[in-house]
Amino acid sequence: MAVSTPVCDFDAPIVDFALPDPDGHLWRLEDIRGPNGTLVMFICNHCPYVQAVMDRITRDAAELRRDHGIGVVAISANDTETYPQDAPQFMKVEAERHGFDFPYLHDATQEIARAYGAECTPDFFGYNADGKLQYRGRLDASGRQAGPADARRELFEAMVLIAQTGEGPRDQVASMGCSIKWKD
């Protein structure tokens, strides 16, 4: 069942974390923060909404990091007992397959996903350099299938604006995707 994210809670503070990547290396927020902002993405391996845009996520993240000083991280918080394809060993394969140049972390306890208020995959949280939330919208017009190749890059444009001005766009379209698979 598709779930949409709530509207952006402007200026909500970024949530600190310490989470492992699939190799067990512990990453902290301070390791990821960019000088002009930070993008925290909740994704997973099995969600068709994520799979439809995985190459676009990789493209946009690389450009944001390289050209705009935005730190980027992806976090998977799904219950791996129920959804074993989202387990760390498969996260590593997915990151390599798509050429991630950002950490892909596992939130086994789901505490960080709950602290952020993550609702679905993909769920994007764009913060300014002061760690204040400025974007909680979609990547682009894609859904279960990738949108047109020339679809407006809404997340990318918002993060560039945040990098330049410290403020995100006031009009944002909610992200839609599969619900986070919470543990019982």
Helices and strands as residue ranges (DSSP letters): E 2-4, E 18-20, E 26-28, H 29-32, E 37-42, H 48-68, E 70-76, G 84-86, H 88-98, E 104-106, H 111-116, E 120-121, E 123-127, E 133-135, H 154-165, E 176-179
